[in-house]
Amino acid sequence: MRVAIGSDHAGYELKQHVIDWLKTQGHDVDDRGTHSTEPVDYPPICADVARQVAQGDADRGVVLGGSGQGEQIAANKVHGIRAALCNDLYAAKYSRLHNDANVLSIGGRVVGTGLADEILETWFATEFQGGRHVPRIEQIREIEESN
């Protein structure tokens, strides 16, 4: 799977760990930045990751920051993106199962590497359930298109 990834300075260290995990799992990783712990604004980086997914240049995206909250919000501004903040396993599972999330957001100041590995494993292994959730995804698309 092609995965675009990006972080701000607060998520940089966890991003490096996530890149290693993704590569170990056989994913093709596109690191969109940042490339150090020097302070940087996250919105352009997260939007870039989201655009890679929306344009089909990546199958999924991962954004990381301090809490992951702002990163999720920024990614969700891109048309066609369903970014989910998943700092626990329940959110990781159901963001994919029910919402078909295509961008994962994690807080580097909230989640340690062990839990991050479990979140990644859950998120990448969980398939969209479809069924009764399809009309809901369509309703989300309609809202997006009407604005």
Sequence and secondary structure as in RCSB ss.txt:
>XXXX:A:sequence
MRVAIGSDHAGYELKQHVIDWLKTQGHDVDDRGTHSTEPVDYPPICADVARQVAQGDADRGVVLGGSGQGEQIAA
NKVHGIRAALCNDLYAAKYSRLHNDANVLSIGGRVVGTGLADEILETWFATEFQGGRHVPRIEQIREIEESN
>XXXX:A:secstr
 EEEEEE GGGHHHHHHHHHHHHHTT EEEE S  SSS   SHHHHHHHHHHHHTTS SEEEEEESSSHHHHHHH
HTSTT  EEE SSHHHHHHHHHTT   EEEEETTT  HHHHHHHHHHHHH     GGGHHHHHHHHHHHHH 
